Amino acid sequence: MLRGHEGAVNAVAFSPDGREVVSGGSDGTVRVWELATGKAVAFPGPGGAIQNVAFTPNGSDVLAASTRRTRMWSCRFCGPIEDVLARAERTTTRKLTPAERALFLHER
């Protein structure tokens, strides 16, 4: 079971390769789920409740439309959580705090 949104999930879409799902919720967040593990990467949406989500046909980007606007992200964050964390640690000057890990990474 995929858990993490606070409130209703309004939209979901599979990646072209079927290994990930993107979801958008009434909580205004977008999550990319790794189906093999159930882990997710979460990030703030474009503002307001998310109404629609999609992967681009080649799977390289994620789009989300909210009640306020639409936003597109490069999907370089997609993939196994370990890879996402390794990329984040290479580009940041500090490690995530426990509160930040809970906010942005849904780990069981």
C-alpha positions in Angstrom: 0.0 0.0 0.0 1.3 3.5 -0.9 0.8 5.9 2.0 2.0 9.4 2.5 -0.4 12.1 1.3 -2.3 14.0 4.0 -5.8 13.9 2.6 -7.3 12.8 -0.7 -5.2 11.7 -3.6 -6.7 13.5 -6.6 -4.5 12.1 -9.5 -2.1 9.3 -10.3 -0.1 8.3 -13.4 2.3 5.5 -14.3 5.7 6.2 -15.7 6.2 4.9 -19.3 8.3 2.0 -18.1 5.8 1.1 -15.3 8.3 1.2 -12.5 7.1 4.4 -10.9 3.8 6.2 -10.2 3.4 9.9 -9.6 0.5 11.1 -7.4 -0.9 14.4 -6.5 -3.1 15.2 -3.5 -5.3 17.7 -1.9 -2.5 18.4 0.4 -0.7 20.2 -2.4 2.2 17.7 -2.7 3.4 15.6 -5.5 5.0 12.2 -4.8 6.9 9.8 -7.1 6.6 6.3 -5.9 9.0 3.4 -6.6 6.6 0.5 -7.1 9.1 -2.2 -6.3 9.8 -0.9 -2.8 6.8 1.4 -2.1 9.2 4.2 -1.2 8.5 7.7 -2.4 10.1 11.1 -3.0 7.8 14.0 -2.1 8.0 17.6 -3.1 5.8 20.7 -2.9 3.4 21.1 -5.8 2.8 24.3 -7.8 0.4 25.7 -5.2 -3.1 24.5 -4.2 -4.6 21.1 -4.4 -3.1 18.9 -7.2 -5.7 18.2 -9.9 -3.7 16.2 -12.5 -0.3 14.6 -12.8 1.6 13.0 -15.7 5.0 11.7 -16.8 6.2 12.9 -20.2 6.2 10.2 -22.9 9.9 9.5 -22.5 9.6 9.5 -18.6 12.2 12.3 -18.2 9.8 14.8 -16.6 6.8 15.0 -14.3 4.0 17.5 -14.7 1.5 18.6 -12.1 -1.5 20.9 -12.5 -3.1 22.4 -9.4 -6.0 24.7 -8.8 -3.5 27.6 -9.2 -1.0 26.7 -11.9 1.0 24.0 -13.7 4.6 23.0 -13.0 7.1 20.6 -14.6 10.1 19.0 -12.9 13.0 17.2 -14.4 12.7 13.6 -13.3 16.4 13.2 -12.4 15.0 12.7 -8.9 13.1 9.6 -10.0 14.5 6.2 -9.3 15.6 4.3 -6.2 15.6 6.3 -3.0 19.3 5.5 -2.4 20.1 7.1 -5.8 18.0 10.2 -5.0 19.7 10.6 -1.6 23.2 10.2 -3.2 22.4 12.9 -5.8 21.0 15.2 -3.1 24.0 14.7 -0.9 26.4 15.6 -3.8 24.5 18.9 -4.4 23.8 20.1 -0.9 26.0 21.4 1.9 24.4 19.4 4.7 22.4 16.3 5.4 18.6 16.3 5.7 17.3 16.6 9.2 15.0 13.9 10.5 12.0 16.3 10.0 13.1 17.0 6.4 13.5 13.3 5.7 9.9 12.7 7.1 8.6 15.6 5.0 10.3 14.7 1.7 10.9 11.0 1.9 8.3 8.5 2.8 10.3 5.8 4.5 8.7 2.9 6.4 
